[in-house]
C-alpha cells in the first residue's frame, strides 16, 4: 500500500550563527578582545554562555546531522514509521533537517494486523498532512500467502522480521531509519548509530564499526544495508521533554484514559481479535495509558492518571523501569529475546 499526497514540511532553523563580535579577535592594543573570548567559550559549550546548546538542542542537532549524513551517503533510505511516539519524533526531526524542502525519504510500516486503531489512524493522518509516501508491509498478507504461520500465543511481533526484510529487498532500501534508543533494552544498548546488517538482514555485534567524533561509516556490500538510529542517545524522558518543547501531537493512547483491559503475566493487556482474553481472564475498565505501542498482544498499559504532557514527564522521571521492561511481554521471553530477534533481522 502506498499513500501519496503533496508535501508540506515544517520549517526549522539550523541553529544560531555567532555574530562577528563573538569570533575571537584582538583590540587595537594587541590584547584579546573580551567579547571574542567570551564568544569562543560559548561556542565551545561553556555553561551559562548565551551560545551554549541546551541538552535537547544538542540531541536535536545530532539527529539532524545524522539525517543529512544519510541523505548524502545513501541512495534509497526509508524511515520506519508506526505512529508511535519515537517514530513521530524521528519524523519531526527529519522535517526540520530538510525544511523548507520535502523529506527525501519514504516511510515504511510493518503492520502486524493487531495494531491499536488509534495509532493507525494517527499514522494515516500524519502521512496525508505532510504529503509523504507510505509503504505498508502486512504480516496478515504473509500469513494468508502461507509464508508465515500464526503463533500459538497469538503475538505477531516476532513475525514482523520476514515482511520487513522482504520490503527492504523489494524496494532496494539501503538505509533504514529506526526509532530505537539505547536506554530501552540491553541489546539496543549495543547498537551503533549506523548498524550494519548482512545480506540476510542479520545483526552481528562484532561487525559494528567505531563511531568516534560522530564520524559514521555507511559503506556496505551489495545486498547489505544499514539500520540508522538518530535517537540512540536519547532517553524516554528526553523524548517527552522534546515533545513538550516542540508541541508535537501524539495519539491519545499515550495519555491516561478509561480503557477495557485484562490482567496477564503482571500486565494490563487490551482485548482483541488476537486471542485475548482467554478463559478465566476477566476484563475490567481502568484508567491507564501506554508508554510504548506495538502489537496489542504484547503491549501492556500502565495504571496512570497522567493526562497531560507535564504529568507524563513527572511520572517518567519517577519511574525506575524502562518502557519496554515494564510493558512489552515479548522482551520477557528470555534474557536474550531482543538480541536473538535482532540477529535474525528484527528492528
C-alpha positions in Angstrom: 0.0 0.0 0.0 1.4 3.4 -0.9 -0.2 6.7 0.1 0.9 9.9 -1.7 -0.2 13.5 -1.3 1.5 16.8 -1.7 4.4 17.5 0.8 4.1 20.1 3.5 7.3 20.2 5.6 7.6 22.1 8.8 10.4 24.7 8.8 13.1 24.7 11.5 16.3 26.7 12.0 19.7 25.1 11.7 20.8 26.9 14.8 22.2 30.4 15.7 25.1 31.8 13.8 27.6 33.6 16.0 27.9 37.3 15.3 31.2 38.8 14.2 31.9 40.2 17.6 31.7 36.7 19.1 34.5 35.4 17.0 38.0 35.7 18.5 40.0 38.8 17.6 42.4 41.4 19.0 41.8 45.0 20.0 43.9 48.0 19.0 46.5 47.2 21.7 47.0 43.7 20.6 45.2 42.1 23.5 42.5 39.5 23.2 39.0 41.0 22.6 36.9 40.3 25.6 33.7 39.7 23.6 35.6 37.5 21.2 36.9 35.4 24.1 33.5 35.1 25.6 32.0 34.1 22.3 34.6 31.5 21.7 34.0 30.0 25.1 30.3 30.0 24.4 30.6 28.2 21.1 32.7 25.6 22.9 29.8 25.0 25.2 30.7 26.7 28.4 27.9 26.6 30.9 26.0 29.9 31.2 27.1 31.2 27.8 24.4 32.7 25.6 25.7 30.4 22.8 25.8 27.1 24.7 23.3 24.5 23.5 20.8 23.1 25.8 20.6 19.3 26.3 17.7 19.0 24.0 19.3 21.3 21.4 22.4 19.1 21.4 20.3 15.9 20.9 18.3 17.6 18.1 21.4 18.9 16.4 23.0 15.4 16.5 19.8 13.8 15.0 19.5 16.4 12.2 23.2 15.8 11.3 22.5 12.1 11.1 19.6 12.6 8.8 21.6 14.8 6.5 24.6 12.4 6.6 22.4 9.5 5.4 20.9 11.7 2.6 24.4 12.3 1.4 25.8 8.7 1.7 22.9 6.5 0.6 20.7 6.2 -2.5 17.3 4.8 -1.1 16.8 5.5 2.6 13.4 4.9 4.3 12.0 5.8 7.7 10.3 3.2 9.8 7.1 4.9 10.9 4.4 3.2 13.0 2.6 6.2 14.5 4.3 5.6 17.9 6.0 8.4 19.8 9.6 7.6 18.8 8.8 7.4 15.1 6.7 10.6 15.4 9.7 12.5 16.9 12.0 11.0 14.3 9.8 12.3 11.5 9.6 15.7 13.2 13.4 15.8 13.2 13.5 14.8 9.5 11.1 17.6 8.6 13.4 20.0 10.4 16.5 18.6 8.8 15.3 19.3 5.2 12.9 22.2 5.6 11.7 24.0 3.6 12.2 21.1 1.1 10.2 17.9 1.4 11.6 14.9 3.3 13.6 13.0 0.7 12.7 9.6 2.1 9.6 7.4 2.0 8.1 5.8 5.2 7.7 2.1 5.9 5.4 0.5 8.4 5.3 -3.3 9.2 1.7 -3.8 10.2 1.1 -6.8 12.3 -2.7 -6.6 11.9 -3.0 -6.3 15.6 -2.0 -2.7 16.0 -4.0 -0.2 18.0 -6.7 1.5 15.8 -5.9 4.9 17.3 -2.3 4.7 16.3 -3.1 3.6 12.7 -5.5 6.5 12.3 -2.8 8.9 13.6 -0.3 7.3 11.2 -2.5 7.9 8.2 -3.4 11.4 9.1 0.3 12.3 9.5 1.2 10.8 6.2 -1.6 12.8 4.5 -0.8 16.0 6.3 2.9 16.1 5.1 2.3 14.5 1.7 4.6 11.5 2.4 4.8 8.1 0.7 4.0 5.2 2.9 4.8 1.6 2.3 3.0 -0.9 4.4 4.3 -4.4 4.8 1.5 -6.6 6.1 2.1 -9.6 8.4 -1.5 -10.7 7.6 -0.7 -10.9 3.9 2.2 -13.2 4.6 0.1 -15.4 6.8 -2.6 -15.6 4.1 0.0 -16.5 1.5 1.4 -19.3 3.7 4.8 -17.6 4.1 4.2 -17.2 7.9 2.4 -19.2 10.4 0.3 -17.8 13.3 2.0 -18.3 16.7 0.1 -20.3 19.4 0.3 -17.3 21.8 -1.3 -15.0 19.3 1.5 -12.4 19.3 2.7 -11.2 15.9 5.7 -9.1 17.0 8.2 -11.8 16.2 6.6 -12.3 12.8 7.5 -8.8 11.6 11.0 -9.7 10.6 10.1 -11.5 7.3 7.8 -8.8 5.9 10.4 -6.1 6.9 13.3 -7.8 5.1 11.1 -8.5 2.1 10.1 -4.8 1.9 13.8 -3.8 2.2 14.9 -6.2 -0.6 11.9 -5.5 -2.9 12.3 -1.7 -2.7 16.1 -1.8 -2.6 16.3 0.3 0.6 19.9 0.7 1.6 19.4 2.6 4.8 16.5 2.1 7.2 15.9 4.7 10.0 14.6 3.2 13.2 13.5 4.9 16.5 15.4 2.5 18.8 17.1 4.1 21.8 20.0 2.7 23.9 18.1 3.1 27.2 15.3 0.8 26.1 16.9 -2.6 26.3 20.2 -4.3 26.7 20.6 -5.4 23.1 19.7 -2.0 21.8 22.4 -0.5 24.1 24.9 -2.4 21.9 23.8 -0.7 18.7 25.9 1.8 16.8 24.1 4.8 15.2 24.9 3.2 11.9 24.2 -0.5 12.4 25.5 -2.7 9.5 23.2 -5.6 8.5 24.3 -8.5 6.3 22.7 -9.8 3.1 20.2 -11.7 5.2 19.3 -8.7 7.4 21.1 -10.2 10.4 23.0 -8.2 13.0 26.4 -9.2 14.2 27.7 -7.1 17.1 31.3 -8.0 16.2 30.9 -6.3 12.7 29.9 -3.0 14.1 32.2 -0.1 13.5 33.6 2.6 15.9 31.9 6.0 15.7 34.5 8.4 17.1 33.8 12.1 16.8 30.4 11.5 15.2 32.0 10.1 12.1 29.7 7.5 10.5 30.7 4.8 8.1 27.9 3.8 5.7 30.0 1.5 3.5 28.2 -1.8 2.7 28.5 -4.6 0.2 25.7 -5.4 -2.4 22.8 -7.0 -0.6 23.7 -5.5 2.8 22.0 -2.4 4.3 22.4 -0.2 7.3 20.0 0.5 10.1 20.2 4.1 11.3 19.2 5.2 14.8 19.0 9.0 15.2 17.6 8.7 18.7 20.2 6.4 20.0 21.5 8.8 22.7 18.0 9.9 23.8 16.2 8.6 26.8 12.4 8.2 27.3 12.4 11.4 29.4 14.3 13.3 26.6 11.7 12.2 24.1 8.9 13.5 26.2 10.6 16.8 27.1 11.3 17.3 23.4 7.6 16.6 22.6 6.6 19.1 25.2 9.0 21.8 23.9 8.1 21.3 20.2 4.4 20.9 20.9 4.3 17.6 18.9 0.9 15.9 18.7 0.7 12.2 19.7 -2.1 9.6 19.6 -4.3 10.0 22.7 -3.4 6.4 23.7 -0.2 7.9 25.3 -2.3 9.8 27.9 -4.4 8.5 30.7 -7.9 7.3 29.5 -10.6 4.8 30.5 -10.0 1.5 28.7 -11.1 -2.1 28.9 -8.2 -4.3 29.9 -7.4 -7.6 31.5 -4.5 -8.9 33.5 -2.0 -11.4 32.2 1.5 -12.1 33.5 1.5 -8.9 35.5 0.5 -6.7 32.6 -2.8 -4.9 31.6 -3.5 -6.0 28.0 -6.2 -4.8 25.7 -8.8 -7.4 24.4 -8.8 -8.0 20.7 -9.0 -10.4 17.8 -5.5 -11.6 18.6 -6.9 -14.0 21.2 -7.3 -12.2 24.5 -8.8 -12.6 27.0 -8.7 -16.4 27.5 -11.0 -18.4 29.8 -10.6 -17.3 33.3 -9.2 -13.8 32.4 -11.7 -11.1 33.3 -11.9 -7.7 31.6 -12.3 -4.5 33.6 -12.3 -0.8 32.9 -9.3 1.0 34.3 -7.7 4.4 33.9 -4.5 3.6 32.0 -2.0 4.9 29.5 0.6 3.4 27.2 4.3 4.1 27.5 5.0 2.4 24.2 2.8 1.0 21.5 3.1 -2.1 19.2 1.3 -5.3 18.7 -1.8 -5.4 21.0 -1.0 -8.9 22.1 2.3 -8.0 23.9 2.0 -4.3 24.7 0.8 -3.6 28.2 -0.8 -0.5 29.7 0.1 1.1 33.0 -2.2 2.4 35.6 -1.9 6.2 35.4 -3.7 9.5 35.9 -1.2 11.4 33.7 -3.4 13.0 31.1 -1.1 15.9 30.2 2.4 16.1 29.0 3.6 17.7 32.2 2.0 14.9 34.2 3.6 12.2 31.9 7.0 13.8 32.3 6.7 13.8 36.1 5.6 10.2 36.0 8.5 9.0 33.8 11.0 11.0 35.9 9.9 9.0 39.0 9.9 5.6 37.2 12.7 3.0 37.7 11.6 0.7 34.9 12.3 1.3 31.2 9.2 1.4 29.0 9.9 -1.9 27.3 10.9 -3.6 30.6 7.6 -2.5 32.1 5.2 -3.0 29.2 6.5 -5.4 26.5 5.8 -9.0 27.0 7.8 -10.1 24.0 11.0 -8.8 25.7 10.4 -11.0 28.7 10.5 -14.4 26.8 14.2 -14.8 27.7 17.2 -12.7 28.8 18.4 -12.5 25.2 15.0 -12.3 23.5 15.6 -8.9 21.7 19.2 -9.8 20.7 18.1 -13.1 19.2 15.5 -11.3 17.1 17.9 -8.6 16.0 20.4 -11.3 14.8 17.5 -12.6 12.6 16.8 -9.1 11.1 14.4 -7.5 13.6 14.5 -3.8 14.3 
